[in-house]
Amino acid sequence: MLYYALIFLVVAIIAGILGFGGIAGTSAGIAQVLFFLFLIFLVISLVMGLFRRT
């Protein structure tokens, strides 16, 4: 998931440089959502790992 967030971020940067504002904004929004989903799943995974050890 983090891989796809980085891909959308790169697409947003390239589109922004080339002047495609709509595509850049959409790609940046998708990248942001995917990054936050990755963080949520990371925290859930870490918490579940702590509970399995005890």
Secondary structure as GFF3:
##gff-version 3
##sequence-region A 1 54
A	DSSP	alpha_helix	2	18	.	.	.	ID=ss1
A	DSSP	alpha_helix	21	53	.	.	.	ID=ss2
###
